[in-house]
Each structure stands twice: as C-alpha cells, then as structure tokens.
C-alpha cells in the first residue's frame, strides 16, 4: 500500500514539474503538439505523462539550434 501511494505521489510530482516546464517553453514561443494537433501544456501532461506512457517527445529545432516545437506522438508497435 505504501509503495502505491509513493508511486502516485511521484507521478503527481512528475506531472507538476512537466507542466511547469512546458508552460515556460510555451511562453518562450515553443509550439506543442500531441499526435499532430496543437495543444496547451495541460493537454500534453494529461496524455503523455502516465505510467507506461506510449508517447515520445520529438524536439524540432530551428537552424540556430533553438527548440521551436515539441511533438508528442503515440508510439505503436509494428
């Protein structure tokens, strides 16, 4: 029981941290996408931050190496 509560606490902390990071990125002009659709940071967290999440982040850079987009796409098995 303690381990389960610990996992839940860790997951909530991870979600909060990721939300803060994504909000900061968005304020800096980084576009966020989930499965090809533009989304808000809270939507990314809701979809992509889960135990055994099937989502992978792809960072799109401009020619100077600055992050311009973060694209979260569902990973599927072939």
Secondary structure by P-SEA (a helix, b strand, c coil): caaaaaaaaaaaaaaaaaaaaaaaaaaabbbbbcccccccaaaaaaccccccccbbbbbbbcccccccbbbbbbbbcc
